[in-house]
Amino acid sequence: MKKILAMTLALTMSALMFASCGDTADNTESKAEETTTTAETTTTAAETEAPEETETTPEEETAAVDNSNWKSLDKIADALEEYDNASVTFQADSDVTDIITMFNEPQADLLPGDEGYSGDEAKINFSVQEVAGIPMLKCDEEIYDTADETNNGHKTLKIRVDMNKLFEAQPELMDDIFNVKIELVAIAREQAVYDDGLGPVTVGWYGGAVGSNNAGQWNGNLGSYDMASDAGDGWCNQWAHCVASARVGLKDGSKYNHENETNYTTLMAWIVKSDIDLYIADIVFEDDAGNVIAIPEGAIPGGASYEKEENVDADSDGIIEYAEDGTVVLEQ
């Protein structure tokens, strides 16, 4: 039996030797290459399938969220389009009292926020605040403490610029105004509110209308505007920016006339359910050829004193901090 097994093994070995005939050197190289390639492939696959576990920092975890389009509040200044060539800009002590005010319709003897006032206008506190190094007019909506939770206490912002006072020194200049541009900045202070729940700390949407109200005649919807913190492929910034425009010279009723008892440039912002600060960065008045019309020197006096406010960025280090639900955490 042992002899039979030995003979069988010898025949098997001989068969294997004859099967391997050919160019031995080439065959050896081929096998070596195959072995090397296989080893490399195996190593790569192993690395891909089972990456080495390393300890990640909070910053690295945040970077995993796509925030490549996000810009901090200090980038707002770079976004301004009209500021360097504007008719109206603001200084830290600009006194806008009686020049830029809120509408109080339909009750002329009561203001929004007064007891008994039944209009839908929001109560607005005006002050000059610095945003990204630029003094801007903050139009701060005072949220109503109301049992009606439909709009979270928000109402419609209705803002008017008294053109008669702004051009008091040279009233005839306003007659040449054909187009008005108002540069706006909105900054979210809390998570956006949607019908299906809360979103991130962004300007989910903010918009309204711009126009005029001259001699009691409303033309407040000559132009509309909207803005949102959407970079085109997802929510990003805590702020948004736009330029609202109204071609008041298109018809006599909307055109300014220095002989009118009243001439107002109007700006309205529709109701939003979350807390968003609205700023007017600048105002531009243009004639029908697009030339900028400057307001008379000293039209907006100085001397006002405002309590300065800090604009809190979502993260002062330039990185958004996300909560577990994906929303942005404001730095306290």
C-alpha positions in Angstrom: 0.0 0.0 0.0 2.8 2.3 0.8 4.5 1.6 -2.5 1.3 2.4 -4.4 1.0 5.7 -2.6 4.6 6.6 -3.3 4.3 5.8 -7.0 1.1 7.9 -7.2 2.8 10.8 -5.6 5.8 10.5 -7.9 3.6 10.5 -11.0 1.7 13.5 -9.7 4.9 15.5 -9.2 6.2 14.5 -12.7 2.9 15.7 -14.2 3.2 19.1 -12.5 6.8 19.5 -13.7 5.8 18.9 -17.3 2.8 21.2 -17.0 5.2 24.1 -16.0 7.4 23.8 -19.1 8.2 27.0 -21.1 10.3 30.2 -20.4 11.0 29.8 -16.8 12.4 33.3 -16.3 9.4 35.0 -17.9 7.0 32.9 -16.1 8.7 33.7 -12.8 8.5 37.5 -13.5 4.9 37.1 -14.4 4.1 35.3 -11.2 6.1 37.9 -9.2 4.2 40.8 -10.9 0.9 39.0 -10.3 1.8 38.4 -6.7 2.8 42.1 -6.2 -0.3 43.4 -7.9 -2.5 41.1 -5.9 -0.8 42.2 -2.7 -1.2 45.9 -3.6 -4.9 45.4 -4.5 -5.5 43.5 -1.3 -3.8 46.2 0.7 -5.8 49.0 -0.9 -9.0 47.2 -0.5 -8.2 46.5 3.1 -7.4 50.2 3.7 -10.7 51.2 2.0 -12.9 48.7 3.8 -11.3 49.2 7.2 -9.8 52.6 7.6 -7.7 53.2 10.6 -9.7 54.8 13.4 -8.3 58.1 14.5 -9.6 60.5 17.1 -11.3 63.6 15.5 -11.5 67.0 17.0 -14.8 69.1 17.1 -13.4 71.3 14.3 -12.9 68.2 12.1 -16.4 67.0 12.8 -17.8 70.4 11.9 -15.9 70.4 8.7 -17.7 67.3 7.6 -20.8 69.4 7.2 -20.7 71.3 3.8 -20.3 74.9 4.8 -18.1 75.9 1.9 -20.4 78.8 1.0 -20.7 80.1 4.5 -19.5 83.7 5.1 -19.2 85.3 8.6 -20.8 88.7 9.4 -17.6 90.5 8.7 -18.1 89.7 5.0 -21.2 91.8 4.8 -19.2 94.9 3.9 -17.8 93.0 0.8 -21.4 92.3 -0.3 -22.5 95.9 -0.5 -23.0 97.1 -4.1 -24.1 100.7 -3.8 -22.5 102.0 -0.6 -19.5 103.8 -2.3 -21.8 105.7 -4.7 -24.9 106.3 -2.5 -27.0 109.4 -1.9 -27.6 108.5 1.7 -25.3 106.8 4.1 -25.2 107.0 7.9 -22.7 108.0 10.6 -22.5 106.6 14.1 -24.3 109.8 15.4 -26.7 110.3 12.6 -30.0 111.7 13.9 -32.8 110.2 11.8 -35.6 111.5 14.1 -38.6 112.6 12.0 -36.7 111.8 8.7 -37.1 108.0 8.8 -40.2 106.9 10.7 -42.8 104.1 10.8 -46.3 104.5 9.3 -49.2 104.8 11.7 -52.2 104.0 9.6 -55.1 104.1 9.8 -55.1 106.0 13.2 -53.0 109.2 12.8 -53.3 109.9 16.6 -51.9 106.5 17.6 -48.6 104.8 16.9 -48.0 101.1 16.5 -47.5 99.7 20.0 -49.9 102.3 21.6 -52.8 100.9 23.5 -55.8 100.9 21.2 -53.8 100.9 17.9 -55.6 98.5 15.5 -53.3 98.7 12.4 -51.2 95.9 11.2 -48.0 97.9 11.2 -45.1 96.8 13.4 -43.6 99.0 16.1 -40.1 99.9 14.9 -37.1 101.3 16.9 -34.6 103.1 14.7 -30.9 103.4 15.6 -27.6 103.5 13.8 -25.5 100.4 14.5 -22.2 99.3 13.1 -22.3 96.1 11.0 -19.0 94.8 9.6 -17.5 98.2 10.2 -20.3 100.0 8.3 -22.7 102.3 10.2 -26.2 101.2 9.1 -29.7 102.1 10.1 -31.2 99.3 12.1 -35.0 99.0 11.8 -35.6 97.0 14.9 -39.1 95.4 15.1 -40.5 95.3 18.6 -42.2 91.9 18.9 -45.7 92.2 20.3 -46.6 90.2 23.3 -49.8 88.7 22.0 -51.9 85.6 22.6 -52.2 85.1 18.8 -49.3 82.8 18.0 -50.0 82.7 14.3 -47.1 85.1 13.5 -45.2 84.8 16.8 -46.1 88.4 17.6 -44.7 89.8 14.4 -46.4 92.4 12.2 -45.6 94.2 9.0 -42.7 96.7 9.0 -43.8 99.9 7.2 -41.0 102.4 6.9 -41.1 105.9 5.4 -38.4 108.3 4.4 -39.6 112.0 4.5 -38.3 113.4 1.2 -39.5 116.9 2.1 -37.2 116.9 5.1 -34.4 115.2 3.4 -34.4 117.7 0.5 -35.5 120.7 2.6 -32.5 122.8 1.6 -33.0 122.1 -2.1 -36.5 120.7 -2.6 -36.5 121.0 -6.4 -33.8 118.2 -6.6 -36.4 115.6 -5.7 -38.4 116.3 -8.8 -35.6 114.8 -10.9 -35.6 111.4 -9.1 -36.6 108.6 -11.4 -35.3 105.6 -9.5 -34.8 104.8 -5.9 -32.5 101.9 -4.6 -32.4 100.9 -1.0 -29.6 98.5 0.0 -30.7 96.1 2.7 -29.1 93.6 5.0 -31.0 91.0 7.1 -29.4 89.1 10.0 -31.0 86.1 11.6 -31.1 86.0 15.4 -32.8 82.6 15.9 -33.7 79.5 14.0 -35.8 80.0 10.9 -39.5 79.0 11.5 -41.2 77.0 8.8 -44.7 75.4 8.7 -43.1 72.0 9.3 -40.7 73.0 12.0 -37.5 74.9 12.8 -34.6 75.3 10.4 -31.0 76.5 10.9 -30.1 80.0 12.1 -30.4 81.6 8.7 -32.6 84.1 6.8 -35.0 81.5 5.5 -36.8 84.2 3.6 -37.2 87.9 4.0 -38.9 90.2 1.5 -41.3 93.1 0.9 -42.0 96.0 -1.3 -40.6 99.5 -2.1 -42.3 102.5 -3.6 -43.7 106.0 -2.7 -46.5 107.7 -0.9 -46.9 111.2 -2.2 -49.7 113.6 -1.3 -51.5 110.7 0.4 -51.4 108.6 -2.7 -50.0 105.0 -2.2 -47.7 103.6 -4.8 -46.0 101.3 -2.3 -45.6 98.3 -4.6 -43.5 99.7 -7.4 -40.8 97.2 -6.7 -40.5 94.0 -4.7 -37.5 92.3 -3.1 -36.7 89.1 -1.4 -33.5 87.6 0.1 -32.5 84.4 1.8 -29.4 82.7 3.1 -29.2 80.3 0.3 -26.0 80.0 -1.7 -27.8 78.1 -4.4 -27.0 74.6 -3.1 -28.1 74.8 0.5 -28.6 77.2 3.5 -25.4 78.8 4.7 -25.0 82.4 6.0 -26.6 83.8 9.1 -27.2 87.0 6.9 -28.6 87.9 3.6 -28.3 91.0 1.3 -30.2 92.7 -1.5 -30.9 96.0 -3.3 -34.6 97.0 -3.5 -35.5 99.2 -6.4 -38.5 101.4 -7.3 -38.9 103.4 -10.5 -41.0 106.2 -9.0 -40.7 108.3 -12.2 -42.8 106.0 -14.3 -46.0 107.8 -13.5 -47.1 111.2 -12.1 -48.8 109.7 -9.1 -45.7 108.0 -7.8 -43.2 110.7 -8.8 -41.9 113.2 -6.2 -43.1 116.8 -6.5 -41.6 119.4 -4.2 -44.9 121.2 -4.2 -46.7 118.3 -2.6 -47.5 118.6 1.1 -45.9 115.2 1.6 -43.5 113.0 -0.3 -42.4 109.7 1.1 -40.2 106.9 0.0 -41.7 103.7 1.4 -40.3 100.4 2.4 -42.3 97.4 3.7 -41.2 94.1 5.0 -43.7 91.2 5.1 -44.2 89.2 8.3 -41.7 86.6 9.1 -42.1 84.2 12.1 -38.5 84.3 13.3 -36.4 87.1 14.7 -34.5 88.8 11.9 -32.8 92.2 12.2 -33.3 94.5 9.2 -30.7 97.2 8.3 -30.7 99.9 5.7 -27.1 100.2 4.5 -27.6 103.1 2.1 -30.1 104.8 -0.3 -29.5 105.8 -3.9 -31.5 108.4 -5.8 -31.0 108.4 -9.6 -32.4 110.5 -12.4 -33.8 109.0 -15.7 -30.2 108.8 -17.1 -28.9 106.8 -14.1 -27.0 109.7 -12.5 -26.8 109.8 -8.8 -28.6 112.7 -7.1 -26.9 113.7 -3.8 -29.0 115.0 -0.9 -28.1 118.5 0.4 -25.2 118.7 2.7 -26.2 118.3 6.4 -29.6 116.9 5.5 -29.2 114.3 8.2 -27.9 116.0 11.3 -25.5 114.4 13.8 -25.5 114.5 17.5 -27.7 111.4 18.2 -26.6 108.9 20.8 -27.5 105.3 20.5 -26.8 102.3 22.7 -24.4 100.2 20.7 -25.2 96.6 20.0 -22.9 93.7 19.4 -23.6 91.7 16.3 -23.2 88.1 17.5 -21.9 85.8 14.7 -22.9 82.2 14.5 -19.3 81.5 15.4 -16.6 84.1 15.8 -13.9 81.7 14.6 -15.4 81.4 11.2 -16.7 77.9 11.7 -20.4 77.2 12.2 -21.2 75.1 15.2 -23.9 72.6 14.5 -26.2 71.0 17.0 -27.2 67.3 16.7 -30.3 68.2 14.7 -28.2 70.0 12.1 -29.1 73.5 13.2 -26.6 76.3 13.9 -25.7 77.1 17.5 -25.3 80.8 18.2 -22.3 81.7 20.3 -23.4 83.0 23.6 
